[in-house]
Amino acid sequence: MSSAPATEPALETSGSSSFVALYRLLLRLQVTLLRVIGILALASLAVLLGALARSDHDPLRATTEIALGYGLGIVVPLATAWLATSSVGDLVEDRLLVYLWLKPVPRWQLPAAAVLATVTIVVPLVAVPLIVAAVVAGASQLTGALLLACVLATFAYAGVFVAVGLWLRRALWWCLLYILVWENGLARAVDGAARLSIASYAQSLVANAADVSIAYADRPTGVSVVVPVVIGAAGLTLAVIRYRRAEID
């Protein structure tokens, strides 16, 4: 970029102060009315599905399948992709990235702040409707597992998608392709492919809590907690590497 930013954010250059400033900046940029309404509308459909599941002959299994297939399989990755890929894109659009790049701020802080801001926004917007859906369906025993699954899945996706946003052009489209083709296609149809699916680990937490057998969500609980954390951390590491090597002009 060649032009200077119209408005320079107040950004401290030392320690945790600069990280907090970056985090607040990204929150302000990411929280727009369109995004909040869009994510809430998408997630709130789960409440309607939960009400329908209540009349099923096995409401617990029906609720579990809704949470796995719709909530964790579609809503969480789509919402996270929308925000994570735009976290750096918004800085470019608002002509702030050059300014941040020139500041003596540790390079790891911007990708880390982008991941944290994404998790902060997505988790309440998605987890609350899913928890309400479980309560409405009469499956309140799933609420704890749903909350944990949403947090872990969002962190894993955020780490990967922020990295994609820094490494690739048109990152949102690549993320959508991954979500639709891999997560909701091959990972459910091909034996063993689910082990390379982020969603399958979060889905396993809920399936295990419900004691419901789902073919593509049969990971042990311990593994289902550790793997998303490792994936999110790996994605964040790749994002930091890319940001350190980037040439901003």
Buried (B, 14 or more C-beta within 10 A) or exposed (E): BEEEBEEEBEBBEEEEEBBBBBBBBBBEBBEEEEBEEBBBEBBBBBBEBBEBBBEBEEBBBBBBBBBBBBBBBBBBBBBBBBBBBBBBBBBEEBBBBBBBBEBEBBBBBBBBBBBBBBBBBBBBBBBBBBBBBBBBBBBEEBBEBBBBBBBBBBBBBBBBBBBBBBBBEEBBEBBBEBBEEBBBEEBBEEEEBBBEBBBBBBBBBBBBBBEBEBEBBBBEBEEBBEBBBEBBBBBBBBBBBBBEEBEEE
